[in-house]
Amino acid sequence: MHRHQQEQEPSGPIRVLSVASEMFPFVKTGGLGDVVGSLPAALHTEGVLVTTLLPGYPAVLDALEGPVRVAEMSPLPGVEIALLEGYAAGHRLLVIDCPSLFRRKGNPYLAPDGTDWPDNGLRFACLSRVAASLAQGHVPGRRPDLVMTHDWQAGLTGAYLHYDGQPAASVVQTIHNLAFQGRFPAADLARFGLPPHAFSIDGVECYGAVGFLKAGLLFAERIITVSPTYAREIQSPEWGMGLDGLLRSRADRLRGILNGIDTNDWNPETDPSVLFPYQVGDLAGRRPNKRAFQAEFGLRQDPNVFLLGLVSRLTGQKGVDILADIIPHILDDQTQLVVVGSGEVGMERALARLSRQYPDRLACHIGYSEQLGHRIQASADALLVPSRFEPCGLTQLCAVRYGCVPIASRVGGLADTIIDANEAAMASDVATGFLFSPVDGETLAGAIRRAATLYRQPARWAGLQRNGARYDVSWGRKAQEYARLFRRVLGRAEVGMTEFDQSSMRRRPPLAGPTGPAHSARNARASYQAARRGRVRANDPFGRPG
């Protein structure tokens, strides 16, 4: 394992380098971008200063204010980059300017034809290699105390530190979705700048390929995933995606911390996407939005109709195929459905076909729309989240804040954040939504019928909405958990912000600071080897590559 310098009980803020492939508002394909964009501000109040390392996509470079070139380097064979530093939308960023790898418009991972960019391995190996160089202090004045790597795209960071064997900051690997693991041909090992002996079970080898996320899980000091239930689920063969043995072996280093949302961005009173603003918990104030939304999608404007919404990637993970199968059975004269999202071509076509078949009951917007994603929360009566698995989910958090009642599968973070409207919960006035299991069409249809029945009882339905509005969806307590974990990794005492120099936290300080304690990741050889011999699993249960 790589070596770390150690300092006894240092004071002052913790300086964290967050390494990610996307960040809202610059580039976003899902919840990863939202979390990377909203968590830094919450951590700031806990004495944690975050600088985010991003690829130099056009949208990121365009947003960067007064960029300064702080380094030039060749992180990988044949790759030359400039490292830029600056601010954008209130975030302190380090940006990898490498036109040949990152100056591409559109989706950060997909070519215009919808297939993966063929050099994705090289692109995100570059991201990880630059992160490792910063962790080692190779860019003067910008060495972090700790590196937080997000998903497979940053997963090689710990591997580079391990094989370099130099003093470096500790790494905390975050799993936002284990289904996407970043596996690339073994022949690319040298291209990624890794030594031949790295290709082993004790290294980056993962079912015959170079596994970016596997490396992140193996070499990180700590592993965080985005809900407690998901942390348990991924240690099982069913949802471990072939890495359950490794995760079980590191269970003492694995922790689930729920995501939060930015309650400034998600505020129906100030949200520019909401046509008729209203305060959180103002049930009468949200009603005009429903009528306007029905009109916008060409549906009958009727306040008594049960209006369902779905805003999602249209994929098998999200259970959209399950919903499509039952649409003929759940839509009637008193039920409407609006779908907003994009994804697998087959599902897009199936939903478009159904919308033509039921034009007065089903409307679809096929394509990503941040504005409609907000507006649907302010307008629909209930939000469908029929995911087969869901690490955390953000959409249900937005829904309850906006007075939209979630109907969701009992998995992952959905189970952690929704209280089912069973009789006991209703009697105790704590219910916030509807949960169903197992995840199939019959149980989903049953949950929708349960919700429709309660919707016809306005007082009880309003109780669900009020309970949801009271639920704390913010980053507050979750950010405190992150900060406590970071201090534990660094061997720092638990201190409050009152013990910090508050003025220093208001400045824009350089990224610098001492490194953390000795790396202590457990060797996962036996269990991972057993899992590897037992079966080779795809990156997700639907056979798509990560």
C-alpha positions in Angstrom: 0.0 0.0 0.0 1.2 3.5 -0.6 2.8 5.5 2.2 1.4 8.6 3.9 2.9 11.3 6.0 1.2 11.8 9.3 0.6 14.8 11.5 -0.6 14.8 15.1 -4.0 16.5 15.7 -3.6 19.3 13.0 -6.0 22.2 13.3 -7.7 24.2 10.6 -10.0 23.2 7.8 -9.6 19.9 5.9 -8.7 20.3 2.3 -10.3 17.8 0.0 -9.7 17.1 -3.6 -12.9 15.8 -5.2 -12.2 13.9 -8.4 -15.2 13.4 -10.8 -16.2 13.1 -14.4 -19.2 15.4 -14.1 -20.5 18.2 -12.0 -23.7 20.2 -12.1 -24.2 22.9 -13.5 -21.4 22.3 -16.0 -22.0 18.7 -17.1 -24.5 16.2 -15.8 -25.9 12.9 -16.9 -27.5 11.8 -13.6 -27.3 12.0 -9.8 -23.5 11.9 -9.8 -23.3 15.3 -11.3 -25.8 16.7 -8.8 -24.0 15.3 -5.8 -20.6 16.5 -6.9 -22.1 19.9 -7.5 -24.0 20.3 -4.3 -21.9 18.5 -1.6 -19.0 21.0 -1.5 -21.1 23.9 -0.1 -22.5 21.7 2.6 -19.0 20.4 3.6 -17.8 24.0 3.7 -20.0 24.6 6.7 -18.4 21.6 8.4 -14.8 22.9 8.0 -14.0 21.0 4.8 -12.7 23.0 1.8 -13.3 21.2 -1.5 -11.6 21.7 -4.8 -13.0 19.7 -7.6 -10.8 18.2 -10.3 -12.7 17.9 -13.6 -11.9 17.0 -17.2 -11.7 20.0 -19.5 -15.0 19.6 -21.4 -16.0 22.6 -23.4 -18.8 23.5 -20.9 -16.3 23.4 -18.0 -13.7 25.5 -19.8 -16.3 28.0 -20.9 -17.5 28.5 -17.3 -14.1 28.9 -15.8 -13.5 32.4 -14.5 -10.0 33.8 -14.8 -8.2 30.5 -15.3 -4.6 30.3 -14.3 -2.3 27.6 -15.7 -0.7 26.0 -12.6 1.1 23.1 -14.2 2.0 21.3 -17.4 2.6 17.6 -17.3 2.6 14.3 -19.3 0.5 12.1 -17.0 0.3 9.1 -19.4 2.5 8.0 -22.3 1.9 10.3 -25.2 -0.6 12.5 -23.4 0.2 16.2 -22.7 -2.0 18.3 -20.5 -2.2 21.8 -18.9 -3.7 22.0 -15.4 -5.9 25.1 -15.0 -7.2 26.6 -11.8 -10.1 28.9 -11.3 -13.6 29.5 -10.1 -16.9 28.7 -11.8 -20.5 29.1 -10.4 -18.9 29.5 -6.9 -16.8 26.3 -7.1 -13.1 26.1 -6.9 -11.9 23.9 -9.8 -8.8 22.3 -11.1 -9.4 21.5 -14.8 -7.4 19.2 -17.1 -7.0 21.0 -20.4 -6.3 18.2 -23.0 -8.2 19.0 -26.2 -7.5 15.5 -27.7 -9.3 13.8 -24.8 -11.9 16.1 -23.5 -12.9 18.9 -25.9 -15.9 17.1 -27.2 -19.4 18.4 -27.0 -22.4 16.6 -25.7 -22.5 13.5 -23.4 -19.1 13.1 -21.6 -19.0 9.4 -22.2 -20.9 8.8 -25.5 -20.1 9.6 -29.1 -22.9 11.2 -31.2 -24.0 7.7 -32.4 -24.7 6.7 -28.8 -21.8 4.3 -28.4 -19.0 4.7 -25.8 -16.0 6.9 -26.9 -13.4 4.2 -27.8 -10.7 6.0 -25.7 -12.8 6.3 -22.5 -10.2 4.2 -20.7 -7.4 6.6 -21.6 -9.5 9.6 -20.9 -10.4 8.6 -17.3 -7.0 7.1 -16.6 -5.7 10.5 -17.3 -8.1 12.0 -14.8 -7.0 9.5 -12.1 -3.3 10.0 -12.9 -3.5 13.7 -12.5 -5.4 13.2 -9.2 -2.7 11.0 -8.0 0.0 13.6 -8.9 -1.9 16.2 -6.9 -2.2 13.8 -4.0 1.6 13.3 -4.1 2.2 17.0 -4.0 3.7 17.3 -7.4 1.9 20.5 -8.1 3.4 23.0 -5.5 0.9 24.4 -3.0 -2.0 22.2 -4.1 -1.6 19.1 -2.2 -4.8 18.0 -0.4 -5.2 16.4 2.9 -7.5 13.8 1.4 -8.7 12.8 -2.1 -12.4 11.8 -2.7 -12.8 9.8 -5.9 -16.2 9.4 -7.5 -17.2 6.2 -9.3 -15.1 4.2 -11.8 -13.9 7.3 -13.7 -11.6 8.2 -10.8 -11.1 4.7 -9.6 -7.5 4.3 -10.7 -6.3 7.1 -8.5 -5.6 4.7 -5.5 -3.9 2.2 -7.8 -1.4 4.8 -9.1 -0.6 5.8 -5.5 -0.2 2.2 -4.5 2.2 1.3 -7.3 4.2 4.6 -7.1 4.9 4.0 -3.4 5.3 7.7 -2.7 4.0 9.6 0.3 0.5 10.8 -0.6 -2.9 11.9 0.7 -5.4 9.2 1.6 -8.1 8.2 -0.8 -11.8 7.8 0.0 -13.6 6.0 -2.9 -17.3 6.8 -3.4 -19.7 4.4 -5.2 -22.6 6.2 -6.8 -23.6 3.1 -8.9 -21.8 -0.2 -8.7 -23.3 -1.3 -12.0 -20.9 0.8 -13.9 -17.4 -0.4 -13.2 -15.1 0.8 -16.0 -13.5 -2.4 -17.4 -11.1 -2.1 -20.3 -8.8 -4.5 -22.2 -5.8 -5.9 -20.4 -3.7 -4.8 -23.4 -4.3 -1.2 -22.3 -2.4 -1.6 -19.0 0.8 0.0 -20.3 -1.2 2.7 -22.1 -2.7 3.5 -18.7 0.9 3.9 -17.2 0.6 0.9 -14.9 3.3 -1.7 -14.3 2.9 -5.3 -15.6 2.6 -6.7 -12.0 -0.4 -4.5 -11.4 -2.5 -6.9 -13.5 -3.3 -9.4 -10.8 -6.1 -10.3 -8.4 -4.2 -8.2 -5.8 -4.2 -5.3 -8.3 -6.3 -3.9 -11.0 -7.3 -7.2 -12.8 -11.0 -7.7 -12.8 -12.4 -10.8 -14.6 -9.7 -10.6 -17.2 -9.9 -6.8 -17.7 -8.4 -3.7 -16.1 -11.1 -2.7 -13.6 -11.1 0.9 -12.6 -13.8 0.7 -9.9 -12.3 -2.6 -8.6 -9.0 -0.8 -8.1 -10.7 2.1 -6.3 -12.4 -0.3 -3.9 -9.3 -2.3 -3.3 -6.8 0.6 -2.7 -8.9 3.2 -1.0 -8.6 4.0 2.7 -12.3 4.1 3.1 -15.3 3.3 0.8 -18.5 5.4 0.9 -21.7 4.6 -0.9 -24.8 6.7 -1.1 -27.2 4.9 1.3 -27.0 2.5 4.2 -29.3 -0.1 2.5 -27.3 0.0 -0.7 -24.1 -0.6 1.3 -25.7 -3.8 2.6 -27.1 -4.8 -0.8 -23.9 -4.6 -2.7 -22.3 -7.1 -0.4 -24.7 -9.7 -1.7 -24.2 -11.9 -4.8 -27.4 -10.5 -6.2 -26.4 -6.9 -6.3 -22.6 -7.0 -5.8 -22.1 -7.0 -9.6 -19.2 -9.5 -9.3 -17.5 -7.4 -6.6 -19.5 -8.6 -3.6 -16.6 -10.7 -2.2 -14.2 -7.8 -2.3 -16.8 -5.5 -0.7 -17.5 -8.1 2.1 -13.8 -8.3 2.8 -13.7 -4.6 3.2 -17.0 -4.3 5.1 -15.2 -2.6 8.0 -14.1 0.2 5.6 -17.5 0.5 3.8 -20.1 2.9 4.9 -23.4 4.2 3.5 -24.2 7.9 3.8 -27.4 9.2 2.3 -27.3 11.8 -0.4 -28.9 15.2 0.1 -30.1 17.8 -2.3 -29.3 21.5 -2.6 -32.4 23.1 -1.0 -31.6 26.4 -2.6 -31.8 24.9 -6.1 -34.8 22.8 -5.1 -37.0 25.5 -3.6 -40.5 25.8 -5.2 -40.7 29.4 -4.0 -37.6 30.5 -5.9 -37.2 27.8 -8.6 -37.3 29.5 -12.0 -38.7 26.4 -13.6 -41.8 26.5 -11.4 -44.5 28.5 -13.3 -46.5 29.3 -10.1 -44.1 29.6 -7.2 -45.2 28.4 -3.8 -43.7 27.7 -0.4 -42.6 24.3 0.7 -45.7 22.7 2.3 -48.2 25.1 0.6 -50.5 22.5 -0.9 -53.0 25.0 -2.3 -50.2 27.0 -3.8 -49.0 24.2 -6.0 -52.3 23.5 -7.6 -52.1 25.9 -10.5 -48.9 24.2 -11.6 -50.8 21.0 -12.2 -53.3 22.6 -14.5 -50.5 24.4 -16.4 -48.5 21.1 -16.7 -51.6 19.3 -18.0 -52.1 22.0 -20.6 -48.4 22.0 -21.6 -48.6 18.3 -22.4 -52.0 18.4 -24.1 -53.8 16.5 -21.4 -57.2 17.3 -20.0 -57.0 20.0 -17.4 -58.8 18.4 -14.5 -57.7 19.0 -10.9 -59.4 15.7 -9.8 -57.4 13.5 -12.2 -54.6 11.5 -10.5 -51.6 12.9 -12.3 -48.5 10.5 -12.2 -45.1 11.6 -13.2 -41.8 9.8 -14.2 -38.6 11.7 -14.6 -35.7 9.3 -15.2 -33.2 7.7 -17.4 -35.2 5.3 -19.5 -33.3 2.1 -18.6 -33.8 -1.3 -17.2 -32.2 -0.3 -13.9 -34.9 2.3 -13.5 -37.7 -0.3 -14.1 -39.1 1.7 -17.0 -39.8 -1.5 -19.0 -41.9 -2.7 -16.1 -43.9 0.5 -16.1 -44.4 0.3 -19.9 -45.8 -3.2 -19.7 -48.6 -2.1 -17.2 -49.5 1.3 -18.7 -52.6 -0.1 -20.4 -53.8 -1.4 -17.1 -53.2 1.7 -14.9 -54.5 4.5 -17.1 -58.2 5.3 -17.1 -60.3 8.4 -17.3 -59.2 9.5 -13.9 -55.5 8.8 -14.2 -52.8 10.5 -16.4 -49.1 9.9 -16.8 -46.3 12.2 -18.0 -42.9 10.8 -18.7 -39.7 12.9 -19.0 -36.4 11.3 -19.8 -34.1 9.6 -22.3 -32.2 6.4 -22.4 -32.4 3.0 -24.2 -33.8 3.3 -27.7 -36.2 0.4 -27.3 -37.8 2.0 -24.2 -38.0 5.4 -25.8 -39.9 3.9 -28.8 -42.2 1.8 -26.6 -43.2 4.9 -24.6 -43.7 7.0 -27.7 -45.9 4.3 -29.2 -48.0 4.1 -26.0 -48.4 7.9 -26.0 -49.8 7.7 -29.5 -52.2 4.9 -28.3 -53.4 6.9 -25.3 -53.0 10.5 -26.3 -55.4 11.9 -23.7 -53.8 10.0 -20.8 -50.1 9.6 -21.5 -47.6 12.2 -22.6 -43.9 11.8 -23.2 -41.0 14.2 -23.5 -38.1 12.0 -24.8 -34.9 13.9 -24.0 -33.1 15.4 -21.1 -34.7 18.6 -19.6 -33.6 20.1 -16.4 -36.5 22.5 -16.4 -39.1 19.8 -16.9 -37.4 17.7 -14.3 -38.2 20.5 -11.8 -41.6 21.3 -13.2 -42.9 17.7 -13.0 -42.1 17.7 -9.2 -44.2 20.8 -8.7 -47.1 19.6 -10.8 -47.7 15.8 -10.5 -49.6 14.3 -7.7 -47.3 11.3 -7.4 -43.9 10.4 -8.8 -43.1 6.9 -10.0 -39.7 5.4 -9.1 -39.9 1.7 -10.0 -36.1 1.0 -10.0 -34.8 -2.5 -9.9 -32.0 -1.2 -7.7 -31.3 2.4 -6.6 -28.1 3.4 -4.8 -29.8 6.4 -3.3 -32.0 8.3 -5.7 -32.5 12.0 -5.6 -35.7 12.4 -7.4 -37.8 11.1 -4.5 -36.1 13.7 -2.2 -37.0 16.5 -4.7 -40.6 15.1 -4.9 -41.4 15.2 -1.2 -40.0 18.7 -0.9 -42.3 19.8 -3.7 -45.4 18.1 -2.4 -45.3 15.2 -4.9 -45.8 11.8 -3.3 -43.3 9.1 -4.4 -44.4 5.6 -5.4 -41.1 3.6 -5.3 -39.6 0.1 -5.1 -38.3 -1.0 -1.7 -34.6 -1.0 -2.6 -31.5 1.0 -1.7 -31.9 4.6 -0.8 -35.6 4.5 -1.7 -36.2 2.2 1.3 -34.1 4.5 3.5 -35.9 7.8 2.6 -39.6 6.9 2.1 -42.0 5.7 4.8 -44.6 3.5 3.3 -48.3 4.6 3.8 -49.3 1.4 5.6 -52.0 1.6 8.2 -49.6 1.9 11.1 -47.6 4.7 9.5 -50.8 6.5 8.5 -52.2 6.2 12.0 -48.9 7.6 13.4 -48.9 10.4 10.8 -45.4 9.6 9.6 -46.0 8.1 6.1 -44.4 10.0 3.1 -45.1 7.7 0.1 -45.6 4.2 -1.2 -43.1 1.3 -1.3 -43.5 -1.9 -3.2 -41.7 -5.2 -3.5 -40.8 -7.4 -5.3 -40.1 -5.2 -8.3 -42.5 -6.4 -10.9 -45.5 -5.1 -12.8 -48.1 -6.6 -10.5 -46.7 -5.0 -7.4 -46.1 -1.7 -9.1 -49.7 -1.7 -10.4 -50.9 -2.6 -6.8 -48.9 0.3 -5.4 -50.4 2.7 -7.9 -53.9 1.5 -7.0 -53.2 2.0 -3.3 -52.0 5.5 -4.0 -55.0 6.3 -6.2 -57.4 5.1 -3.5 -55.7 7.4 -0.9 -55.7 10.3 -3.4 -59.5 10.1 -3.4 -59.3 10.9 0.3 -58.0 14.5 0.2 -57.3 14.9 3.9 -55.2 11.7 4.2 -53.4 12.6 0.9 -52.6 16.0 2.2 -51.1 14.4 5.3 -48.7 12.5 3.1 -47.7 15.7 1.4 -47.2 17.6 4.7 -45.1 14.7 6.1 -42.9 14.8 3.1 -42.4 18.5 3.2 -41.2 18.1 6.8 -38.6 15.5 5.9 -35.0 16.8 6.0 -33.7 16.3 2.4 -30.8 18.7 2.9 -27.1 17.9 3.1 -26.9 19.1 6.7 -26.6 15.9 8.8 -25.1 14.0 5.9 -22.3 16.5 5.4 -21.6 16.2 9.1 -21.2 12.4 8.6 -18.8 13.0 5.8 -16.7 15.5 7.8 -16.5 13.1 10.8 -15.3 10.3 8.5 -12.7 12.5 6.9 -11.4 13.5 10.4 -11.3 9.9 11.4 -9.2 9.0 8.3 -6.8 11.8 9.0 -6.6 11.1 12.7 -8.0 14.5 13.6 -10.1 15.3 16.7 -13.8 15.9 16.4 -14.1 19.7 16.4 -16.8 22.2 15.6 -16.6 25.0 13.1 -16.5 27.4 16.1 -12.9 26.2 16.7 -11.8 27.2 13.2 -10.8 30.6 12.0 -14.1 31.4 10.3 -12.5 34.2 8.2 -10.1 31.6 6.6 -13.1 29.6 5.6 -14.6 32.6 3.8 -11.4 33.1 1.7 -10.5 31.2 -1.4 -7.4 29.4 -0.1 -5.0 27.3 -2.2 -5.3 23.6 -2.1 -2.6 22.5 0.3 -2.1 20.8 3.5 -0.7 17.8 5.4 -1.4 14.2 4.4 -3.3 11.6 6.4 -2.5 8.5 8.3 -1.0 5.3 7.1 -2.9 3.5 4.4 -4.6 0.4 5.8 -6.8 -1.2 3.1 -7.4 -4.8 3.9 -6.1 -7.4 1.5 -9.1 -8.8 -0.4 -7.3 -11.7 -2.2 -9.2 -14.8 -0.9 -12.8 -13.6 -1.2 -12.3 -11.8 -4.5 -10.5 -14.8 -6.0 -13.3 -17.1 -4.9 -15.9 -14.8 -6.5 -13.8 -14.7 -9.7 -13.6 -18.5 -9.8 -17.3 -18.9 -9.0 -18.8 -16.8 -11.8 -18.0 -14.0 -14.2 -20.8 -11.4 -14.0 -21.6 -8.6 -16.3 -21.1 -5.0 -15.1 -24.8 -4.8 -14.4 -27.7 -7.3 -14.4 -28.7 -6.3 -17.9 -25.4 -7.1 -19.5 -24.3 -3.6 -20.5 -20.6 -2.7 -20.2 -19.7 -0.2 -17.5 
